[in-house]
Amino acid sequence: MDRILRLLTWPAALFIAGTLLWYEQYKLTGNEGSVYLFTILSDWLGIHGYEKPFRLFVAIMEIAASILVVVPPTRVFGAFFALGVMSGAIFFHLVSPLGIDPYHDGGALFKEALEVWASAAFILIAMRTEAIALVRRVVG
């Protein structure tokens, strides 16, 4: 069973990378919708005028998570990274003025954040021995 779960981490990792990288075209090019979302967030956080650095920082974090999760030796770290980034996205959708459905499309962006989060959690469960070892190395 563990072997099957490990094999299933491949499609989960590819899903995470594909989803995150798809949205980089919007963040990196300054797409109107992406600028809109990050302006709402930066204003809500009280860092007015810092939409662009905030947006680009998130883009870099997502690119890093995407690369790490598809490379087998760094998959667990990438899954932790993706889980953290998506936890932030989910949090901001739930507590900020963004809301769950900022584009009035049924909350597609929020649902994809949940799907990426669940895929990362699956990888960590499937590779729990490595995940626990990583946590122990980091925590001490």
N, C-alpha and C positions, 0 to 999 in steps of 0.2 A: 504493500500500500504506500509506503514512504517513497518508493521509486516512482510510482505513478504520480504522486503529489509533486515530487521534484520535477518530473517532466512537464507537469501542468504549470509550473512556474514560468516556463518559456512563453506560452500565450499570454499569461498575465503580465509579464514584463514587457512584451511587445505591445500589449494594449495600453499599458501605462505610458510607454515612450511615444507611441503613436498619438495618443490623445493629447499629451502635454506638448509634443512638438507641433501638432496641428495648430494650436493656439499661439505659438510663437510668431507666426506670420503676422498676427494682429498686434501683438505686444511690441514686437521689434520695429514694425513699420509705422507705428503711431496711428493705427486704424481708429476711426472716429468712435466706434463702440468701446474699444479698449481704453481710449483716453477718457471717455465718459465715465466708465466704471472706476478707474483709478483716481479720477478727479473727485468723485463722490467719496471714495475711501480716504484720500489724503486730506480733503477738507474736514471730514468727520473726525480724523485723527488729530486735527489741529496743525497739520503741516502743509498749509496752503501754498500752492505753487510748486509742490514737489511731486506732482503726478508723474512726470517723466522718469526721474530717478527711481521712484517706487515701482513703476511699471517695469522698467528695465532690470531692476534688482530681482523682481519676481520671475521675470523671463530667464535670467541667468540661473536662478535656483532651479527652475523647472528643467532647463537644458541639462544641468548637472545631474539631477535626479534621473532624467531620461537615459543619459549615457551610463551612469552607474548601475541602473537596474537591468540593463541588457547585457552587461559584461558579467559572466558567471562568477568570477572571484569577488566582485563587488556588489552582487545582486542584493544581498541582505542589507548592506549599507544603503544602497539605492532605494530599496523598499522602505527602510526607515525614513530616508530623506523625502521620498514621495508622500509617505504617510503624514509627515510633519507639514509639508507644504500644503497638502490638501486639507489637513486639519485647520490650518490657518484660513484657507479659502472658505471652508464650510462655516467656521466661526464667524467670519466677516459677513457672509451671506445671512447668517441667522441674527446677528446682533446689530449690524450697521444699517444705515438707510438703504443700502443696496437691496436688501430683501432677497427672497428666494427666486423671484422672477423679475429681474431688472429689465429684461428685454421684452417682457410680455409674450413669451413663447412657450409658456408652460414650465418654465424653470429648467430648460435644457442644460444650461451651464452648471447649475447647482446639482442636477442629477449626474452629470458627467464627473463632477468633483467627488460625489459619493461613490460612483463606480470605480474611479481611480483609487480612492481611499480603500474600498473593499478589496480591490486587486492587490494593493500593497499589503494589506492585512493578511490576505490569503498567502502571499509569498512568505511572510514572516511566520505564519503558522506552519506551512509546509516545510520550511527550513528552520524550524524552531531551535534545533540544536545549535546551528550557527548563529541564530539571532540571540540566543541566551549567552553564548560565548562572547559575542560582540558586546553585549550589554555589560557583561562581567569585566571585559577588558577596559571598557570606557569608564565604568563606575568605580572599578578598583576591586 
